[in-house]
Amino acid sequence: MPANKITLDKAKEDKLFYFVANVVVYRDLDKRCLILKRDEREKVHPGKYAVPGGKLEWKNLDIAKPTRMNGDVIDFENSVESLLQRELMEETGLEIEPYLSYINSVSFVRPDGIPVILVKFAAKYKKGEVKLESGSFTDYSWVNENEVKNFDCILGIKEEVEKTIKLFS
């Protein structure tokens, strides 16, 4: 019998994580990638340059609207793609092409003790003008692999920008 609600009642506490996905947005026109400066009030990496992304939330898994039933398992296909498209629109007002290229992943523990699994992707810019989400970001820049070195980025961002440019060039 399929689940009738999302619950943690039977979940093992030592297996619970935030799931986060980020995307390095590549603009073909000038071969640059978008970086965003995180607000100083952010819990994780305040004031550092990063790339767009966000957490998968329970509301993204509406049990009444699965994409398919897999026996008794409720599937939500393309949930990562949808997450990144939504977060990018909320954070920047931009749209990306629907195809994601895997870059890498990292697991970490936030300063507040919450464990996180972060999966990072690259995607091509589709359209839009950058309009930063108020309260989340304070600045942005389109950078190439040399220019990104001039910014105070979260560790790994510079390499991910370089990898994305090589991937799409």
Secondary structure by P-SEA (a helix, b strand, c coil): cccccccccccccccbbbbbbbbbccccccbbbbbbbccccccccccbbbbbcccccccccccccccccccccccccaaaaaaaaaaaaaacccccccbbbbccbbbbbcccbbbbbbbbbbbbbcccccccccccccccccccaaaaaacccccaaaaaaaaaaaacc
